Amino acid sequence: MPQMTIQQALELARAHHRAGQLRDAESIFRQILGASADPLVFNDLGNLLADAQRFDEAISAYRQAIQLQPGYAEAFSQSRDRI
């Protein structure tokens, strides 16, 4: 099986999240973050963790997004809406 691009992996993780397959999605998000610290991926991980009611971890992920991209409004608004 050919190796996925980061974008393909991100789309797969988001599809798992939408389908409620949170463990699979989280695993993929974390693998992506191991290859590339991207604020959008930290934001997606935060959304997943908030959906799983793991709020402290969600806040940490949102903070990582903001740390990587100061002023990252999406992370802040997501955390307020979900937590």
C-alpha positions in Angstrom: 0.0 0.0 0.0 1.5 3.4 -0.9 2.3 5.8 1.8 -0.2 8.7 2.4 0.6 12.3 2.2 0.0 14.4 5.2 -3.0 15.9 3.6 -4.5 12.5 2.8 -3.8 11.4 6.4 -5.5 14.6 7.7 -8.6 13.9 5.5 -8.7 10.3 6.8 -8.4 11.5 10.4 -11.2 14.0 9.9 -13.4 11.3 8.3 -12.8 9.0 11.3 -13.7 11.9 13.6 -16.9 12.6 11.8 -17.8 8.9 11.9 -17.3 8.8 15.7 -14.2 6.7 15.4 -12.3 8.9 17.9 -9.5 6.5 18.7 -8.6 6.0 15.1 -8.8 9.7 14.4 -6.7 10.7 17.5 -4.0 8.2 16.5 -3.8 9.7 13.0 -3.8 13.3 14.3 -1.0 12.5 16.7 1.0 10.7 13.9 0.7 13.8 11.7 1.8 16.0 14.6 4.8 13.8 15.0 5.8 14.7 11.4 4.7 18.3 11.4 3.6 20.6 14.2 0.7 22.3 12.4 -1.7 24.6 14.3 -4.6 23.4 12.2 -3.9 19.8 13.2 -3.6 20.8 16.9 -7.0 22.5 16.5 -8.5 19.4 15.0 -7.1 17.3 17.8 -8.6 19.8 20.3 -12.0 19.4 18.7 -11.7 15.7 18.9 -10.6 15.7 22.5 -13.5 18.1 23.4 -15.9 15.8 21.7 -14.5 13.0 23.9 -15.0 15.2 26.9 -11.3 15.3 27.6 -11.4 19.0 28.2 -8.0 19.6 29.8 -6.3 17.8 26.9 -8.4 19.8 24.4 -7.4 23.1 26.0 -3.8 22.0 25.8 -4.1 21.2 22.1 -5.8 24.6 21.4 -3.0 26.3 23.3 -0.5 24.5 21.2 -2.2 25.8 18.1 -2.1 29.3 19.4 1.5 29.0 20.5 2.5 27.9 17.0 0.5 30.7 15.4 -0.1 33.5 17.9 -3.5 35.1 17.4 -4.9 31.9 16.0 -8.6 32.9 16.4 -9.9 29.6 15.2 -8.5 27.7 18.1 -9.8 30.2 20.6 -13.3 30.2 19.1 -13.4 26.4 18.9 -12.4 26.0 22.6 -15.1 28.5 23.7 -17.8 26.7 21.6 -16.9 23.2 22.8 -15.8 23.5 26.4 
